[in-house]
Amino acid sequence: MSEIEGRRGATFAGRAVMCHIWGETEVLGSMKTTEQMSHMGGTIASLDPRDRKLTINSLILNKTFRVADDAEIITPSKEHAGLKDLKVGEPVEVTYEQHEPVCLAHRLDEVSAIKHQRAA
């Protein structure tokens, strides 16, 4: 086991620590604040709560995210919702970090997405 794998969740010099587990890359930690993260709005195209994966379609691209275990999920009916409360076809705004090749979603907000759609 490498030093990084032995120190799961550690961060070094402000970068996310990543390791490969069973052929997949896992993001272990990050030093970014919400303001430093990327944001994307669109419509939920696919959702897999078991694997914690979400794909959204926007006007210019489609993007798949791995949803963090501690992600904040907000729906019109629940301020503290879970992935199972989201539905394909609903609008959502995603706050995420890009860690090649993984986009790690930290916040999924349907309420803000609905407000932006109404304002447009």
Backbone as JSON Lines, residues from 0, in Angstrom:
{"i":0,"aa":"M","n":[0.85,-1.17,0.0],"ca":[0.0,0.0,0.0],"c":[0.89,1.23,0.0]}
{"i":1,"aa":"S","n":[0.54,2.21,-0.81],"ca":[1.33,3.43,-0.9],"c":[1.04,4.32,0.3]}
{"i":2,"aa":"E","n":[1.88,5.35,0.51],"ca":[1.68,6.3,1.6],"c":[0.35,7.01,1.45]}
{"i":3,"aa":"I","n":[0.0,7.39,0.23],"ca":[-1.27,8.09,0.01],"c":[-2.44,7.19,0.33]}
{"i":4,"aa":"E","n":[-2.4,5.94,-0.11],"ca":[-3.5,5.02,0.16],"c":[-3.63,4.77,1.65]}
{"i":5,"aa":"G","n":[-2.51,4.78,2.37],"ca":[-2.55,4.56,3.81],"c":[-3.08,5.75,4.58]}
{"i":6,"aa":"R","n":[-3.16,6.93,3.95],"ca":[-3.61,8.15,4.62],"c":[-4.87,8.68,3.96]}
{"i":7,"aa":"R","n":[-5.86,7.84,3.8],"ca":[-7.11,8.22,3.12],"c":[-7.67,9.49,3.73]}
{"i":8,"aa":"G","n":[-8.1,10.39,2.86],"ca":[-8.72,11.62,3.29],"c":[-7.74,12.75,3.56]}
{"i":9,"aa":"A","n":[-6.45,12.49,3.47],"ca":[-5.46,13.53,3.72],"c":[-5.36,14.44,2.51]}
{"i":10,"aa":"T","n":[-4.94,15.67,2.75],"ca":[-4.69,16.59,1.65],"c":[-3.27,17.09,1.74]}
{"i":11,"aa":"F","n":[-2.68,17.4,0.59],"ca":[-1.31,17.86,0.53],"c":[-1.25,19.1,-0.33]}
{"i":12,"aa":"A","n":[-0.73,20.19,0.2],"ca":[-0.49,21.43,-0.54],"c":[-1.72,21.9,-1.31]}
{"i":13,"aa":"G","n":[-2.9,21.75,-0.73],"ca":[-4.11,22.28,-1.34],"c":[-4.65,21.49,-2.51]}
{"i":14,"aa":"R","n":[-4.07,20.35,-2.81],"ca":[-4.57,19.54,-3.93],"c":[-5.33,18.34,-3.39]}
{"i":15,"aa":"A","n":[-6.22,17.85,-4.2],"ca":[-6.98,16.67,-3.79],"c":[-6.07,15.45,-3.85]}
{"i":16,"aa":"V","n":[-6.22,14.58,-2.89],"ca":[-5.47,13.33,-2.87],"c":[-6.35,12.28,-3.54]}
{"i":17,"aa":"M","n":[-5.79,11.58,-4.51],"ca":[-6.57,10.59,-5.24],"c":[-5.82,9.26,-5.2]}
{"i":18,"aa":"C","n":[-6.55,8.18,-5.25],"ca":[-5.91,6.88,-5.37],"c":[-6.8,6.0,-6.23]}
{"i":19,"aa":"H","n":[-6.25,4.91,-6.7],"ca":[-7.01,3.98,-7.53],"c":[-7.45,2.8,-6.68]}
{"i":20,"aa":"I","n":[-8.74,2.56,-6.65],"ca":[-9.29,1.45,-5.89],"c":[-10.15,0.62,-6.83]}
{"i":21,"aa":"W","n":[-9.8,-0.61,-7.02],"ca":[-10.54,-1.52,-7.9],"c":[-10.78,-0.92,-9.27]}
{"i":22,"aa":"G","n":[-9.78,-0.25,-9.8],"ca":[-9.85,0.27,-11.16],"c":[-10.55,1.61,-11.31]}
{"i":23,"aa":"E","n":[-11.03,2.19,-10.21],"ca":[-11.69,3.49,-10.3],"c":[-10.91,4.51,-9.5]}
{"i":24,"aa":"T","n":[-10.94,5.74,-9.95],"ca":[-10.28,6.81,-9.24],"c":[-11.23,7.36,-8.2]}
{"i":25,"aa":"E","n":[-10.74,7.52,-6.98],"ca":[-11.57,8.05,-5.9],"c":[-10.94,9.35,-5.41]}
{"i":26,"aa":"V","n":[-11.75,10.37,-5.29],"ca":[-11.27,11.63,-4.75],"c":[-11.36,11.51,-3.23]}
{"i":27,"aa":"L","n":[-10.24,11.75,-2.56],"ca":[-10.2,11.54,-1.12],"c":[-10.39,12.8,-0.31]}
{"i":28,"aa":"G","n":[-10.02,13.93,-0.83],"ca":[-10.19,15.15,-0.06],"c":[-9.83,16.35,-0.88]}
{"i":29,"aa":"S","n":[-10.2,17.5,-0.42],"ca":[-9.91,18.71,-1.17],"c":[-9.87,19.89,-0.23]}
{"i":30,"aa":"M","n":[-9.16,20.95,-0.66],"ca":[-9.06,22.16,0.14],"c":[-9.88,23.3,-0.47]}
{"i":31,"aa":"K","n":[-10.62,23.07,-1.54],"ca":[-11.37,24.15,-2.18],"c":[-12.59,24.53,-1.35]}
{"i":32,"aa":"T","n":[-12.93,25.82,-1.4],"ca":[-14.16,26.29,-0.79],"c":[-15.25,26.27,-1.86]}
{"i":33,"aa":"T","n":[-16.5,26.41,-1.44],"ca":[-17.61,26.4,-2.39],"c":[-17.44,27.48,-3.45]}
{"i":34,"aa":"E","n":[-16.92,28.65,-3.06],"ca":[-16.74,29.75,-4.01],"c":[-15.69,29.41,-5.07]}
{"i":35,"aa":"Q","n":[-14.75,28.53,-4.78],"ca":[-13.7,28.16,-5.71],"c":[-14.11,27.01,-6.62]}
{"i":36,"aa":"M","n":[-15.23,26.4,-6.37],"ca":[-15.68,25.27,-7.16],"c":[-16.36,25.73,-8.43]}
{"i":37,"aa":"S","n":[-16.53,24.81,-9.35],"ca":[-17.23,25.09,-10.61],"c":[-18.73,24.87,-10.41]}
{"i":38,"aa":"H","n":[-19.52,25.5,-11.29],"ca":[-20.98,25.4,-11.22],"c":[-21.51,25.09,-12.61]}
{"i":39,"aa":"M","n":[-22.56,24.27,-12.66],"ca":[-23.18,23.93,-13.94],"c":[-24.66,23.69,-13.71]}
{"i":40,"aa":"G","n":[-25.48,24.22,-14.59],"ca":[-26.91,24.01,-14.52],"c":[-27.39,23.21,-15.72]}
{"i":41,"aa":"G","n":[-28.43,22.46,-15.53],"ca":[-28.99,21.68,-16.63],"c":[-30.14,20.82,-16.14]}
{"i":42,"aa":"T","n":[-30.46,19.81,-16.92],"ca":[-31.54,18.89,-16.61],"c":[-30.96,17.51,-16.32]}
{"i":43,"aa":"I","n":[-31.49,16.85,-15.32],"ca":[-31.0,15.52,-14.96],"c":[-31.33,14.55,-16.1]}
{"i":44,"aa":"A","n":[-30.29,13.96,-16.7],"ca":[-30.47,13.01,-17.8],"c":[-30.47,11.57,-17.29]}
{"i":45,"aa":"S","n":[-29.63,11.29,-16.29],"ca":[-29.62,9.96,-15.68],"c":[-29.15,10.08,-14.24]}
{"i":46,"aa":"L","n":[-29.57,9.12,-13.43],"ca":[-29.28,9.15,-12.0],"c":[-29.15,7.73,-11.5]}
{"i":47,"aa":"D","n":[-28.06,7.45,-10.78],"ca":[-27.83,6.14,-10.18],"c":[-27.49,6.34,-8.7]}
{"i":48,"aa":"P","n":[-28.51,6.33,-7.83],"ca":[-28.25,6.56,-6.4],"c":[-27.32,5.52,-5.77]}
{"i":49,"aa":"R","n":[-27.38,4.28,-6.25],"ca":[-26.54,3.22,-5.67],"c":[-25.07,3.5,-5.93]}
{"i":50,"aa":"D","n":[-24.73,3.89,-7.16],"ca":[-23.34,4.19,-7.5],"c":[-22.99,5.66,-7.3]}
{"i":51,"aa":"R","n":[-23.99,6.46,-6.87],"ca":[-23.8,7.9,-6.6],"c":[-23.29,8.63,-7.84]}
{"i":52,"aa":"K","n":[-23.93,8.36,-8.99],"ca":[-23.58,9.02,-10.25],"c":[-24.79,9.75,-10.81]}
{"i":53,"aa":"L","n":[-24.51,10.91,-11.41],"ca":[-25.53,11.77,-11.96],"c":[-25.03,12.37,-13.26]}
{"i":54,"aa":"T","n":[-25.85,12.36,-14.3],"ca":[-25.5,13.01,-15.57],"c":[-26.52,14.1,-15.82]}
{"i":55,"aa":"I","n":[-26.01,15.3,-16.18],"ca":[-26.92,16.38,-16.52],"c":[-26.65,16.86,-17.95]}
{"i":56,"aa":"N","n":[-27.71,17.31,-18.6],"ca":[-27.64,17.9,-19.94],"c":[-27.8,19.4,-19.79]}
{"i":57,"aa":"S","n":[-26.94,20.15,-20.47],"ca":[-27.12,21.6,-20.54],"c":[-27.2,21.97,-22.02]}
{"i":58,"aa":"L","n":[-27.31,23.24,-22.3],"ca":[-27.4,23.67,-23.69],"c":[-26.16,23.33,-24.5]}
{"i":59,"aa":"I","n":[-24.99,23.35,-23.86],"ca":[-23.76,23.15,-24.62],"c":[-23.06,21.82,-24.38]}
{"i":60,"aa":"L","n":[-23.34,21.14,-23.27],"ca":[-22.67,19.85,-23.04],"c":[-23.41,19.0,-22.04]}
{"i":61,"aa":"N","n":[-23.03,17.72,-22.01],"ca":[-23.52,16.78,-21.01],"c":[-22.34,16.46,-20.11]}
{"i":62,"aa":"K","n":[-22.6,16.28,-18.81],"ca":[-21.51,15.99,-17.89],"c":[-21.99,14.99,-16.84]}
{"i":63,"aa":"T","n":[-21.11,14.04,-16.51],"ca":[-21.41,13.05,-15.49],"c":[-20.61,13.37,-14.24]}
{"i":64,"aa":"F","n":[-21.26,13.25,-13.09],"ca":[-20.66,13.57,-11.8],"c":[-20.72,12.36,-10.88]}
{"i":65,"aa":"R","n":[-19.71,12.25,-10.04],"ca":[-19.78,11.37,-8.88],"c":[-20.24,12.26,-7.75]}
{"i":66,"aa":"V","n":[-21.28,11.85,-7.03],"ca":[-21.85,12.68,-5.96],"c":[-21.15,12.31,-4.66]}
{"i":67,"aa":"A","n":[-20.57,13.3,-4.0],"ca":[-19.86,13.09,-2.73],"c":[-20.82,12.53,-1.69]}
{"i":68,"aa":"D","n":[-20.3,11.71,-0.81],"ca":[-21.11,11.11,0.25],"c":[-21.76,12.18,1.12]}
{"i":69,"aa":"D","n":[-21.09,13.31,1.31],"ca":[-21.62,14.37,2.17],"c":[-22.21,15.53,1.36]}
{"i":70,"aa":"A","n":[-22.59,15.27,0.11],"ca":[-23.14,16.32,-0.75],"c":[-24.43,16.89,-0.16]}
{"i":71,"aa":"E","n":[-24.59,18.2,-0.33],"ca":[-25.81,18.88,0.06],"c":[-26.8,18.79,-1.11]}
{"i":72,"aa":"I","n":[-27.98,18.24,-0.86],"ca":[-28.99,18.07,-1.92],"c":[-30.25,18.81,-1.48]}
{"i":73,"aa":"I","n":[-30.69,19.76,-2.33],"ca":[-31.83,20.6,-2.0],"c":[-32.89,20.44,-3.09]}
{"i":74,"aa":"T","n":[-34.12,20.1,-2.69],"ca":[-35.25,19.99,-3.62],"c":[-36.35,20.94,-3.13]}
{"i":75,"aa":"P","n":[-37.34,21.24,-3.98],"ca":[-38.42,22.13,-3.54],"c":[-39.18,21.6,-2.31]}
{"i":76,"aa":"S","n":[-39.25,20.29,-2.14],"ca":[-40.0,19.73,-1.02],"c":[-39.14,19.39,0.2]}
{"i":77,"aa":"K","n":[-37.79,19.33,0.01],"ca":[-36.92,18.96,1.13],"c":[-35.64,19.79,1.08]}
{"i":78,"aa":"E","n":[-35.33,20.46,2.19],"ca":[-34.09,21.22,2.25],"c":[-32.89,20.3,2.4]}
{"i":79,"aa":"H","n":[-33.08,19.15,3.03],"ca":[-32.01,18.18,3.21],"c":[-32.45,16.86,2.57]}
{"i":80,"aa":"A","n":[-32.39,16.81,1.25],"ca":[-32.86,15.65,0.49],"c":[-31.72,14.67,0.25]}
{"i":81,"aa":"G","n":[-32.07,13.53,-0.34],"ca":[-31.1,12.52,-0.73],"c":[-31.16,12.32,-2.24]}
{"i":82,"aa":"L","n":[-30.24,11.53,-2.77],"ca":[-30.21,11.28,-4.22],"c":[-31.52,10.65,-4.71]}
{"i":83,"aa":"K","n":[-32.16,9.84,-3.88],"ca":[-33.4,9.18,-4.29],"c":[-34.56,10.17,-4.44]}
{"i":84,"aa":"D","n":[-34.39,11.39,-3.92],"ca":[-35.42,12.41,-4.05],"c":[-35.35,13.15,-5.39]}
{"i":85,"aa":"L","n":[-34.27,12.98,-6.13],"ca":[-34.11,13.61,-7.44],"c":[-34.75,12.73,-8.51]}
{"i":86,"aa":"K","n":[-35.19,13.37,-9.6],"ca":[-35.84,12.64,-10.69],"c":[-35.26,13.07,-12.04]}
{"i":87,"aa":"V","n":[-35.16,12.11,-12.95],"ca":[-34.73,12.4,-14.32],"c":[-35.69,13.4,-14.93]}
{"i":88,"aa":"G","n":[-35.16,14.39,-15.64],"ca":[-35.97,15.42,-16.29],"c":[-36.1,16.7,-15.48]}
{"i":89,"aa":"E","n":[-35.72,16.67,-14.2],"ca":[-35.81,17.86,-13.36],"c":[-34.59,18.75,-13.55]}
{"i":90,"aa":"P","n":[-34.77,20.07,-13.41],"ca":[-33.62,20.98,-13.49],"c":[-32.79,20.91,-12.21]}
{"i":91,"aa":"V","n":[-31.49,21.13,-12.34],"ca":[-30.6,21.1,-11.18],"c":[-29.38,21.97,-11.44]}
{"i":92,"aa":"E","n":[-28.87,22.58,-10.38],"ca":[-27.59,23.28,-10.44],"c":[-26.62,22.48,-9.6]}
{"i":93,"aa":"V","n":[-25.45,22.21,-10.18],"ca":[-24.44,21.37,-9.53],"c":[-23.22,22.22,-9.19]}
{"i":94,"aa":"T","n":[-22.75,22.12,-7.96],"ca":[-21.5,22.73,-7.54],"c":[-20.52,21.59,-7.39]}
{"i":95,"aa":"Y","n":[-19.39,21.67,-8.1],"ca":[-18.49,20.51,-8.17],"c":[-17.03,20.91,-8.28]}
{"i":96,"aa":"E","n":[-16.18,19.92,-8.08],"ca":[-14.75,20.04,-8.29],"c":[-14.35,19.12,-9.43]}
{"i":97,"aa":"Q","n":[-13.47,19.59,-10.28],"ca":[-12.97,18.78,-11.4],"c":[-11.64,18.17,-10.98]}
{"i":98,"aa":"H","n":[-11.59,16.86,-10.9],"ca":[-10.37,16.11,-10.63],"c":[-10.27,15.06,-11.72]}
{"i":99,"aa":"E","n":[-9.46,15.33,-12.72],"ca":[-9.38,14.42,-13.87],"c":[-9.23,12.99,-13.41]}
{"i":100,"aa":"P","n":[-10.01,12.07,-13.86],"ca":[-11.13,12.19,-14.79],"c":[-12.48,12.33,-14.09]}
{"i":101,"aa":"V","n":[-12.49,12.66,-12.8],"ca":[-13.72,12.66,-12.01],"c":[-14.21,14.09,-11.75]}
{"i":102,"aa":"C","n":[-15.51,14.3,-11.88],"ca":[-16.16,15.54,-11.44],"c":[-16.89,15.17,-10.15]}
{"i":103,"aa":"L","n":[-16.49,15.74,-9.03],"ca":[-17.08,15.39,-7.74],"c":[-18.09,16.46,-7.33]}
{"i":104,"aa":"A","n":[-19.37,16.1,-7.3],"ca":[-20.44,17.03,-6.97],"c":[-20.58,17.15,-5.45]}
{"i":105,"aa":"H","n":[-20.58,18.4,-4.97],"ca":[-20.72,18.67,-3.54],"c":[-22.09,19.26,-3.2]}
{"i":106,"aa":"R","n":[-22.78,19.8,-4.21],"ca":[-24.09,20.41,-3.97],"c":[-24.96,20.23,-5.2]}
{"i":107,"aa":"L","n":[-26.18,19.74,-4.98],"ca":[-27.18,19.6,-6.04],"c":[-28.39,20.4,-5.59]}
{"i":108,"aa":"D","n":[-28.75,21.43,-6.37],"ca":[-29.78,22.37,-5.94],"c":[-30.85,22.52,-7.01]}
{"i":109,"aa":"E","n":[-32.01,21.91,-6.77],"ca":[-33.13,22.04,-7.7],"c":[-33.85,23.37,-7.52]}
{"i":110,"aa":"V","n":[-33.87,23.91,-6.31],"ca":[-34.59,25.14,-6.03],"c":[-34.0,26.31,-6.83]}
{"i":111,"aa":"S","n":[-32.68,26.48,-6.79],"ca":[-32.03,27.55,-7.56],"c":[-32.23,27.36,-9.05]}
{"i":112,"aa":"A","n":[-32.18,26.11,-9.52],"ca":[-32.36,25.84,-10.94],"c":[-33.77,26.24,-11.4]}
{"i":113,"aa":"I","n":[-34.76,25.96,-10.59],"ca":[-36.15,26.31,-10.93],"c":[-36.3,27.84,-10.97]}
{"i":114,"aa":"K","n":[-35.7,28.53,-9.99],"ca":[-35.77,30.0,-9.96],"c":[-35.14,30.6,-11.21]}
{"i":115,"aa":"H","n":[-33.99,30.05,-11.64],"ca":[-33.32,30.56,-12.84],"c":[-34.16,30.3,-14.1]}
{"i":116,"aa":"Q","n":[-34.82,29.16,-14.17],"ca":[-35.67,28.86,-15.33],"c":[-36.84,29.84,-15.42]}
{"i":117,"aa":"R","n":[-37.44,30.14,-14.29],"ca":[-38.58,31.06,-14.28],"c":[-38.18,32.48,-14.67]}
{"i":118,"aa":"A","n":[-36.96,32.86,-14.29],"ca":[-36.47,34.21,-14.57],"c":[-36.09,34.38,-16.05]}
{"i":119,"aa":"A","n":[-35.8,33.29,-16.72],"ca":[-35.34,33.37,-18.12],"c":[-36.46,33.62,-19.1]}
